[in-house]
Amino acid sequence: MKKPFLLFVLLFIGLKAFTQTGSGDKTTYYEKLDRIVTDSNGEKRLNHILNQEFSRIINSNTSGMIGNYIGISTKDNTLSFAYSQINKGGILQFKASGGITDGISSFISDSKLNTGVGLGVNYSWISGQKDIEIDYDNIAQLQKKYTELELGREMFLTFSDSEREKKLEQSLSNKIAGINNLKARVDTLEKRFSTLGGPNPVLSINLKLNNIHSLQKSIILSEINILQEKISKSSQLVEERLSGLRNERNGNEKDNELIELQFKIDSLKAIQLPMRLQDSLDLKKKKLKGIELEINQNSVTLANLEQSKQALKKAELELDIFKIEKTYYDSAYEDNEVYEKYLSAKRELLEKFAKTRARSISLSWFTLGGNIENESFKRFDVSRQLTDQIFSDQDLIPSLNFSFTKYKNQVDKTESDNKRSISYLNIGAKILYGNNLKSLKQLAIETSDSIAINKSVVNSIKAYEGDFRDNILNAQLTADYYRFLGKDNNVGLHLRGQLDTQPGLEVVSLRSGVVFGVKSEKDQQSLMNIEVFVGLNDIFKQGEEDSLFSRNIIGIQTTIPFKFKIDK
């Protein structure tokens, strides 16, 4: 139980070391999102969207992968870590791995690493145009809300305590004055309404104002009558003038465009006066409606009384609410509650921005890198003394790798339900200055020690037998293709081909697997990518029958992706 436990301890350490935006540091997380939203040139927003994409496709044993992750593979017997840093020129990735030649549960033995440890660095650069379609309308709306929130906060902080108190007191005074005016109106209406059945009824709330309105209405009506008479007379004159112009045009022997143009100009001049008079009439009628509305509002009617009572109730309710808000703001500034409210709204907005994804993306990139690995193993040599036939050995193996990657995530225009077409293609090559360990036969050697009568302890050791040679130039060619399926593209098909070459030996292996993404409900990024695969290794039987190139293998590999670090 200790060995698996130690493995998961290492995974936990790697998780804490490589996670830059984990939930443990919420302030840093929101500060980074804050910088993305306010980014003026859009570079951080682009990097954020790339991060949203690559967390879904990370697989630790595929060359050219971009991202931060911890990976475990039962087939390749590796535990690997990777950390990527995005900049303007490209993506720099640091990698560390541990080969687990005796199985994942045997990663540590006797408090020492019994497998090799590798360190590497990769550099990837985008090839050609970044074909990325982003819904900037949604981003713009979020930025608008963000700006409004920040301006509201800034305005709140602009005023000093005394100025803020003064503004609140002024608002309170205005609301109280409005209520007093409404109360006076209601009282007057009730008094006037009680006189309607008497010998001297009062029909207006404000008698002086009613006299002014009546006089204004009489004047406006007189002006309207005068304008209507003028329009009637001018219309007759216009008809006579137009008739004369038509006769003059028809009687002219010259029939050309100039005469017709002059006729139109004179006709327009003739109708200008009636048009100006009509505009004046429309303005007077509009003003008359306004006066009649004021007269109606000043009239003693049951409708005005009920309307005023309702307005008074509403104003009194608004005053009560304002008093509560005033009390809150008086104490909130001292208790920092206003800031907490602002911060909560801001974080909610930033969480929405964090879920922004590209509508369509098509990228190609090249990756160049190097790695150095300390490979530790045991050998068996029957020609040595019995006690020394099994011995430990190691080899320092440098390597160079180069790969090309093509990633597409686009809406399939042939589908009516906007289903997405997601694919990932990688072709890679690696040159290693290593050894012929993979071509040697691996033995399971058992030893037994008697501890009592009819009792013994049996130990099993795996060791390589054969002519071991180092300083051998090896090469590896790989091709990986991922195709994501399903309604939500949460299941992928992975096909892989691999050719390993060294002097006198060429080994071809094929593999197919199904990838499942376990997504976070919070931001819909992958928490873990799990692949179940079936492989056919050394399909032409170039290695030993019981060597590492066993013909069939079923395994699982798991990758835990992390978000890209965002520069300050």
Protein Blocks (a to p, Z undefined) as FASTA:
>chain_A
ZZmmmmmmmmmmmmmmmmmbbfklmmlmmmmmmmmmmpmnlmmmmmmmmmmmmmmmgcfk
bghiacddddddfklopaddddddddfklccddddddddfkojklmpgghiafbdcdddd
dddddehjadddddfklmmmmmmmmmmmmmmmmmmmmpcfklmmmmmmmmmmmmmmmmmm
mmmmmmmmmmmmmmmmmmbdcfbfblmlmmmmmmmmmmmmmmmmmmmmmmmmmmmmmmmm
mmmmmmmmmmpmbdcfklmmmmmmmmmmmmmmmmmmmmmmmmmmmmmmmmmmmmmmmpcc
fklmmmmmmmmmmmmmmmmmmmmmmmmmmmmmmnommmmmmmmmmmmmmmmmmmpccfbd
cdddddddddddddddddddfkbcfklmpccddddddddddddddddddddfkbmnlpac
ddddddddddddddfklmpccddddddddfbehiacdddddddedjddehiacddddddd
dddedjkopaccdddddddddehiacdddddddddddddfklopafbdcddddddehklo
pacfklmkbfbdcdddddddddddddZZ
